[in-house]
Amino acid sequence: MNTFTFAPATKEQAKARIALTGPTGSGKTYTALITGTAIGERVALIDTEHGSASKYADEFAFDTLQLTSFEPTGLIDVLAVAAHQGYDTVIVDSLSHFWSGAGGVLEQVDNAAKRYGTGSSFAAWKETRPMERAMIDALLAYPGHLIVTMRTKTEYVVETDDRGRKVPRKVGLKPEQREGIEYEFDIVGDLDHENTLVISKSRAKPLSGLVIRKPGTEFADSVLDWLNAGKPTPSASDYLATVTAPNTTYEELRVLYEEARRHNLLAAAVLDPAGEPTTLGDLIVRRGTEARKGAGKTGESRKETERKAVAA
């Protein structure tokens, strides 16, 4: 029988989880860099746009990694490396490619459907969803700040300007990602072609509903004020030294696993001692298995020593 225990809720310090959406040319990359460099000292940008972010290297200090294939598992591996190298902020520009780009979720579904045969879209999605979920979980569990951009499909609407003329305006629609992806993030900002940011969803009450024209560092300052209000909370990186220490016991690892679970960190992408990408949860389980086997061997050795001493 399961035992459920409620505990008082507490406000904890957190890391930024921001999504910026908008049509091409709305300033998503620039806004992500303004925000990301203001809230973190070391910034890594995962570039899916053929190196376009590097055009801003004269204004912002950041490291970049260019990708040409966008498998969800590949993004998890990159996040593990970024965490290992201690980047304060990771920007994924853009997350849309991991949905509709080469190797992305939609292509993974198509490939699975071909393996299963005609009419097997349900089976294809069933195979692909865990991969997609693991990618989202790794993003949300990153030990630093996270900002993603997402392209929106565009259309033109005709409006009347202040002179009474009919003029077309470019607007964005839903993000090019799975339905409801915006609910995974604490703050979602929609950018238009004039680089006006509208906060369409926010768990940060002071930011809810804000309209910011050409957002700058003041937006980042508001985000930081909200993030830093509360009790300090651990990150995946804080647990790694204990997990990988050779003398950590099985019982200590069990406790650590439960702590990481409570903080939603089991899916955090990390590198194991051999430098291979894995998740914090899998690494704890692996180390727990090793520690338990080691304890068993030590116990057997002690009993054998005692037996020999008695026999002598």
N, C-alpha and C positions, 0 to 999 in steps of 0.2 A: 504493500500500500504506500502510495506517495505521500510525503509530508510537505505541505506548502506553508511557508512562513513569510508574512508580509513584514517589511521594515520601513521606517520613515524615509521619505524621499529627501534627497539632498541635491543642491545645485553644485555641480562639479565643474572645474575648469575644463576646457575642451580645446580641440584643434579645429581650425576652420574647415568646413565642408561646403564649398561654394560652387554653384553651377551658373555659368553665364551663357545665355542663349541669344541667338540673333542671326539675321541674314548675312550674307557675304558683304564685307565692307562696313559693318556696324561697329567695329572696334573691339571685338571680343578678345583678341590676342593682346592688344595694347592695354586694355582694362585689366586683364588677368595679370600682366606684368607689373602694372602700377600697384595693384593690390598685393600680389605675391611678394614683391620685393619690399613692400612696406611692412608686412607682417612677419617676414622671415629674413635672416641674414644670408643664408645659402639657399639658392633657388635652382631647381632642376626643371627643365621644360622638355616634355616628351613631344616632339614635333612630328606631326603626321602630314604637314602641309608643304612638303618639299623645301624645308629650310626657311620658310617665310618669316618665322619669328626672329631669326638672326638679323633681320633688317633693323631691329630695334636694339642691337647690341651696343650702339653708341650712346643709348640713353639708360640702359639697365644692365646690371651685372648679373649674369645667370649662365649656367651650363646647359647644354642642349644635347639631346639624343634624337637623331632622325630615324624614323621607322618607315619601311615601305610595305610591310605586311602586318596585319592587325589582328592576329589570333588573340582571343581573350586570355589564354594561358601565357602568351608572350608578355602581355601587359603585367600580369602577376609577377613574372620573373623580373621585369624592369623595376617594379615597385620594391621588390626584395633588395635589389642592388642599390636603389636610391636610399632605402632605409639603412642599409649597411654602411653607406658612405655618409650618412648623417645629414641629409638635406633637410632644412627647416620647412621648405615649401616645395611641393611638387605640382606642376601645372601639366595637365593633359590637354593638348591642343591639336586635334579635338577628339573628344570621346565618340563623336559620330562615326569616325572611321572604324571603330571597333564594333560597330553595328552593321554598317553598309559597305565598308571598304573591303579591299582584298584580304581574305582570310578572316573577316569579321563574322559576327553571329549569323547573319543572313546567309553568307556563303557556307558556313558550317552546317546550317540546316539543309541547304540545297544538296550538299555532298552526302549528308546522312540519308536524305530522301532518295537519292540515286542508289545508295546501297540497299535500302529497304525495298525499293521498287515503287511503281506508280501507286499513287493514292495513300502513301504512308507518311503524310506530313505530320500527323500526330506523333508517330513514333520518332520522327526526326527531331521535332521540338522537344520531346521527352529526353532524348539523348543530349541535346545541346543546352537545355536550360540549366543543368547543374554547372556547366562550364561558365555560362554567363553569370550565374549567381555567385560563383567563386570569385569572378573578376570584380563584381560590385562590392562584395564583402571585403576583398583585399584593398580596394580603394578607400572604403569607409574606415578601415582599421589601420591606415597608414599612420605611423607614429608622429608625423608632422602635419602641417597644414596642407590641404588639398583643394585645388581649384581646377575645374574642368570647363572646357568650352564645348558647346554643341551648336551645330549649324541648324538653322530652321529653314524649311522650304519657304520660298518667297512668292508673293504675288503683288500686284499693283492695284491700289485703290485710287479713285479720282476724288480729289477734295477741292474745296473752294478756298483760295488764298485770301489774304487781307485786302486785295485789290478786286476781289470778285471774280478772279480768273479760275478756270478749271485746270488743275495741275495734278499729275500722277504722283503718288508717293509709294515707295517700296516698303512693304511691311513683311514681318516674319510670321510664320504660323507655328505648328508644333515642332519640337526638336526632332532631328533625325536620330532617334533612339527608340528603345522600346516604350510602349505606352506606360505612363506613370513614373518614368525614371526620375522626374524632378522631385518626387516625394522622398527620395533617398537622401537628399541634401538638406542642410539646415537653412541655407540661404539660396534662393534662386533669383537671379536678376535677368530681365529681358532687355536687350539693347536694340534700338532701332537704327535706321541708316544715318540719323543725325547724332549718334553716340549719346543718346539719352537712355539712362538706366532706370528701369522701373522694377522695384522689388516686388515680385509677384507672389513670393512665398518666403516666410521667414519665421524661424523659431526665436529669433532675436526681436523682442517686442519693439525696441527703439527704432529698428530698421523697417518694420512692417509698413508696406505701402509707400515707401519713399520714392520720389521721382528726382533723379540726380542728372543734371545736364553735364556731360563730359566729366564723368567721375574721376576724382583724383585721390590723394592720400587721405583726405578727410573720411572717405568711405571706409578705407582700411582701418583708420583709427577707431571708428565706431564699431567695426567688427571686433577689433582687439579688446575694446572695453567690455563688450559682452562676453567674449571668450574667457577673459581673465577673472570674471566675477564668479567666485565659488571656491570650493575645496580643490587643492591640487589632486590630480589623478595620474596614475602611471600610464606609460605607453609600452608597446611591444618591446622597444629597445631597452627599457628599464628591466625587463625580465630576462633578457638574453644571457647576461653574465651568470645568473643563478642557474639557468637551464643547462648551460654548457659546462659549468664547473664540474670537474671529475668527482668531487666529494659530495655532491648534492644527493640526498637520499630519496628513495622512492616515496616516502611519506611527504617530504618537502615538495616534491614534484606534483603530487596529488593536490596539495593545498594550492600550489601555484596555478595549476590547471583551473581550479575552481575560481580563483581570483581573476584570471584572464578571461574566463567565460563570463563572469559578472560584468566585466568591462568591455565585452564584445570584441575581444582581441584575438580569439582563437584563429580567425581567418587572416590575420595580419601576415603579409608576405615577408619572410626573413631569409637569410642565408644560414645554412648549417655550418658546423666547424670545417667541413670540407669545401665550403664555398658554393654549395648547390642550393638553388632556390627551393624553399618549402614554406609551410605555414607554421606559425608559432604553436598552434594546437598539435599538429603532427609531430613537431620536434619535441614537444614535452612528452607526448605519448611514447615516442621512440626512446627518449632518454629514460623515461620511467621503466620501460621494458628492460633496458640495459641495466639500470640500477637494481631492479628486482632480481635479475639473473645473477648480477654481481654479488648481491647480498646472500643469495642462496649458496653460491660457491664458497663465499667466506664462511658461512655457517657450517657447511660440510667440512671445510678444511679444519675449523676449530674442533669439531667433534672428532675428526680423525686424530688430531694431535692429542686430545684428551684420552682417546681410546689407547693410543700407543703408550702414553704416560702411565695409565693404569696397568696395562699389560707388563710394562717394565717393572 
